[in-house]
Structure formats: structure tokens, C-alpha cells
């Protein structure tokens, strides 16, 4: 499309503009800071919410470059997080967890992270992490004590169908970042 002797370019997606506007609303009125990463084709002209909100879209390049930027953004310690909690407070809690509790937390995440039966977590520890039955039970019991003291995981007592664990929503983003952070190689 030509307008005043200048090429207009391609129109941006109405859906993307609406999604960004919803995120802006949630940030402003609900206090939820949801990080976003926006890519755009160099021929796409910014319109709507993309011109009114600071999203700093990155011009798209090769697929490998985009995937690299996404991975870097997702694992970055500068990745924006919920402004109501600090990284320092989270790290002080995180450092109190033993390596075994971190494996229990990983099993909880592997099983969905929300309202997961302890029996399911024990089974995951056995099947995926190689624990024997007694060690899996001991690990879950010890991890529960650490989860209570750190409040990173909510414990739900249910005498009818079995106790459950849920990642505490306040710390969810921080926990997933740490669990998915590339491990440093020793040597």
C-alpha cells in the first residue's frame, strides 16, 4: 500500500495488539508484571498498542537467531519478574533447599506443579530420578519440612485422597527460572 509516496508496509496483527493491551491492563490495574518478548518482521508497520506501549520489538532475523534470543531471555537473571517480590528474597529462600528437595521440586514440576499428589511425586522420583521406594518417601518427607520453612511450595492436607503439593504462585516464575537455568559445568 502506498501513502504519500511512502510505502506503508504490512499491517500488524490485531490479535497481537489485543494481547499486548491485555498485558498492559494486567500490569497497570492488577499489579501483575508479565514479561513479554516481541519480534516483528522489518516490513510490519507498528500500530495500535504497539505504538502506545513500550514493548521494544526486536526485528526478526534467522530462526536460529530468534530461538537463541528467546533462550537467552528466558534464562537471563535480568528477566523481569513480579515486582511484588524481590530476587534477593527468593534467593535467600532458594538457598535453604537441599539438593534432594530440589529434586522433589523438579518432580513436582514434572507432574504439573499444581495440586500434585505426594504419591505421584514419589513415583516420579523413582521412575525419573532413580530413587528407591524408601528414599523417595524420605525425600518427600524431608522436602516438605524445607517447603514449610521457605513457603516456596504450598502443602495441602487431604485425608480422603492423599496430600498434595502446589508451587506457590508468588514464587512460581522464580522457581521455574532456577530449575531451567543451565547448570554450570565444573572443571
C-alpha positions as CSV (number, residue, x, y, z in Angstrom):
1,X,0.0,0.0,0.0
2,X,1.4,3.4,-1.0
3,X,0.5,6.5,1.1
4,X,2.0,9.9,0.4
5,X,4.7,8.4,-1.9
6,X,5.9,6.2,1.1
7,X,5.5,2.5,1.4
8,X,3.1,1.8,4.3
9,X,4.3,-1.8,4.9
10,X,2.3,-4.7,6.2
11,X,-0.3,-4.2,9.0
12,X,0.5,-5.8,12.3
13,X,-1.7,-8.4,13.8
14,X,-4.9,-7.2,15.6
15,X,-4.6,-10.2,17.9
16,X,-1.0,-9.3,18.9
17,X,-2.1,-5.7,19.7
18,X,-5.0,-7.0,21.8
19,X,-2.8,-9.4,23.7
20,X,-0.3,-6.6,24.4
21,X,-3.1,-4.4,25.6
22,X,-4.4,-7.1,27.9
23,X,-0.9,-7.5,29.4
24,X,-0.7,-3.7,29.9
25,X,-4.0,-3.7,31.6
26,X,-2.9,-6.5,34.0
27,X,0.3,-4.7,34.8
28,X,-1.5,-1.4,35.5
29,X,-4.6,-2.4,37.3
30,X,-3.9,-5.9,38.7
31,X,-0.2,-5.3,39.5
32,X,0.8,-8.4,37.5
33,X,4.2,-7.9,35.7
34,X,4.1,-10.4,32.9
35,X,7.3,-10.2,30.9
36,X,7.0,-10.1,27.1
37,X,9.4,-10.5,24.3
38,X,8.2,-9.2,20.9
39,X,9.6,-9.9,17.5
40,X,8.5,-8.2,14.3
41,X,9.2,-8.5,10.6
42,X,11.0,-5.5,9.3
43,X,8.2,-4.8,6.8
44,X,5.5,-4.7,9.5
45,X,4.3,-1.2,10.5
46,X,3.6,-0.8,14.2
47,X,0.0,0.2,15.0
48,X,-2.3,0.3,18.0
49,X,-1.0,-0.9,21.3
50,X,2.4,-1.5,19.7
51,X,2.8,2.3,19.3
52,X,1.4,3.3,22.7
53,X,3.1,0.8,24.9
54,X,6.8,0.3,25.4
55,X,7.4,-3.2,24.0
56,X,10.6,-2.6,22.0
57,X,10.0,-5.2,19.3
58,X,13.1,-6.9,18.0
59,X,13.4,-7.1,14.2
60,X,13.2,-10.7,13.2
61,X,16.2,-12.4,11.6
62,X,17.0,-16.1,11.2
63,X,15.1,-18.8,13.1
64,X,18.2,-19.8,14.9
65,X,18.9,-16.2,16.0
66,X,15.3,-15.8,17.2
67,X,15.5,-19.1,19.2
68,X,18.8,-18.0,20.7
69,X,17.4,-14.7,21.7
70,X,14.4,-16.4,23.3
71,X,16.5,-18.9,25.2
72,X,18.9,-16.1,26.4
73,X,15.9,-14.0,27.5
74,X,14.2,-16.9,29.3
75,X,17.4,-17.8,31.3
76,X,18.6,-14.3,31.9
77,X,18.9,-13.1,35.5
78,X,17.7,-9.7,34.3
79,X,14.4,-11.3,33.1
80,X,11.6,-9.1,34.5
81,X,9.7,-10.7,37.4
82,X,6.8,-9.9,39.6
83,X,7.6,-6.6,41.2
84,X,5.9,-7.5,44.5
85,X,8.8,-10.0,45.3
86,X,12.5,-9.5,45.0
87,X,15.1,-11.8,43.6
88,X,17.1,-11.4,46.9
89,X,14.2,-12.6,49.0
90,X,13.7,-15.6,46.6
91,X,17.4,-16.5,46.6
92,X,17.5,-16.4,50.4
93,X,14.7,-19.0,50.3
94,X,16.1,-21.0,47.4
95,X,19.5,-21.4,49.1
96,X,17.8,-23.1,52.1
97,X,16.7,-26.0,49.9
98,X,18.9,-29.2,49.9
99,X,19.8,-30.9,46.7
100,X,17.2,-33.7,47.4
101,X,14.5,-31.1,48.0
102,X,15.4,-29.6,44.6
103,X,14.8,-33.0,43.0
104,X,11.5,-33.2,44.8
105,X,10.7,-29.7,43.4
106,X,11.7,-30.9,39.9
107,X,9.5,-33.9,40.2
108,X,6.6,-31.7,41.3
109,X,7.1,-29.5,38.2
110,X,7.4,-32.6,36.0
111,X,4.0,-33.6,37.3
112,X,2.4,-30.2,36.5
113,X,3.2,-28.2,39.6
114,X,-0.4,-27.7,40.8
115,X,-2.3,-30.0,43.2
116,X,0.0,-32.9,42.7
117,X,-0.5,-35.9,44.9
118,X,2.6,-36.8,47.0
119,X,2.3,-40.4,45.8
120,X,2.7,-39.1,42.2
121,X,5.8,-37.1,43.2
122,X,7.3,-40.2,44.9
123,X,6.6,-42.3,41.8
124,X,8.2,-39.6,39.6
125,X,11.3,-39.7,41.9
126,X,11.5,-43.4,41.4
127,X,10.9,-43.5,37.7
128,X,12.7,-40.4,36.5
129,X,15.3,-39.8,39.2
130,X,16.2,-43.3,40.2
131,X,15.2,-43.2,43.8
132,X,14.1,-46.4,45.5
133,X,10.7,-46.5,47.2
134,X,12.0,-45.8,50.7
135,X,14.4,-43.0,49.6
136,X,11.6,-41.3,47.6
137,X,9.3,-41.3,50.7
138,X,12.1,-39.9,52.9
139,X,12.9,-37.3,50.3
140,X,9.3,-36.1,50.1
141,X,9.1,-36.0,53.9
142,X,12.3,-34.0,54.3
143,X,11.4,-31.7,51.4
144,X,8.1,-30.9,53.0
145,X,9.8,-29.5,56.1
146,X,12.0,-27.3,53.9
147,X,9.0,-26.2,51.8
148,X,7.1,-25.3,55.0
149,X,10.1,-23.1,56.2
150,X,10.6,-21.4,52.9
151,X,7.0,-21.2,51.7
152,X,8.0,-21.9,48.1
153,X,5.6,-24.8,47.9
154,X,2.1,-25.0,49.3
155,X,1.2,-28.2,51.1
156,X,-2.4,-29.3,51.0
157,X,-3.5,-31.9,53.6
158,X,-6.2,-34.2,52.3
159,X,-7.1,-37.2,54.4
160,X,-9.5,-38.5,51.8
161,X,-7.5,-38.7,48.6
162,X,-3.9,-38.0,49.7
163,X,-1.8,-34.9,50.5
164,X,-0.9,-32.6,47.6
165,X,1.8,-30.0,46.8
166,X,1.5,-26.9,44.7
167,X,4.2,-24.4,43.6
168,X,3.4,-21.2,45.5
169,X,2.2,-18.7,42.8
170,X,4.2,-15.9,44.3
171,X,7.4,-17.7,43.6
172,X,6.4,-19.7,40.5
173,X,8.3,-17.6,38.0
174,X,11.5,-17.6,40.1
175,X,11.3,-21.3,40.7
176,X,10.9,-22.2,37.0
177,X,13.8,-19.8,36.2
178,X,16.1,-21.6,38.6
179,X,15.0,-25.1,37.7
180,X,15.5,-24.3,34.0
181,X,18.8,-22.3,34.4
182,X,21.6,-24.0,32.6
183,X,23.9,-25.8,35.1
184,X,27.5,-24.6,35.2
185,X,29.9,-27.3,34.2
186,X,32.6,-28.0,36.8
187,X,36.1,-28.4,35.7
